[in-house]
């Protein structure tokens, strides 16, 4: 009788196992939760400090530059402004994506310098690596566009930009024999340029009007600037 009682628990276990039922041990879990908050990178022309345009000339066409127009005359008129407002999604800071320069009643040997401020509105450092410039010639009488200006890069110190601009009369983007060089243009400061989070840098673009520049015309320029995350510059961008 005692032997039968001793075998009963074993028999019950065998029966439960056959039926797919088993005893489980204690089980518990620990959860780890985290949040990754992304930064932001927005390059813009400064919202609070507008661009400044200055005139210069060379006495007799030679030597160093002298502020203002020759003999103190006030012949040409220039203006510069920012356009296309943007806001950084992280910081809420605002700025502009384009710089516009307009020169009216200009003449050969006039120099027009434009200073502006680039600002990193975001929280991630960035590298400025390229200027993008388009230009056009407008009739003062009719207000109609006469032609776009093509840019021919010139040899310049490493990181700087320098161009001769020609009247692209046929719109093919190539300098033809009957298309005159009318302007010389350069960026004073070299690239690449690092701007840390919420930091800024002041830059300058210079324009020199050459002899073939047209009378009674307005020259307009639009400038934008390209940047990339600071640690990705040499992985993705070819710097010349």
Secondary structure, 3 states (H helix, E strand, C coil): CHHHHHHHHHHHHHHHHHCCCCCCCCCCCCCCCCCCCCCCCCEEEECCCCCEEEEEEEHHHCCCEEECCHHHCCCCEEEEEEEEEEECCCCCCEEEEEEEEEEECCCCCCEEEEEEEEEECCCCCEEEEEEEEEEEEEECCCCCEEEEEEEEECCCCCCCCEEEEEEECCCCCCCCCCCCEEEEEEECCCCCEEECCCCEEEEEEEEEECCCCCCCEEEEEEEEEEEEEHHHHHHHCCCC
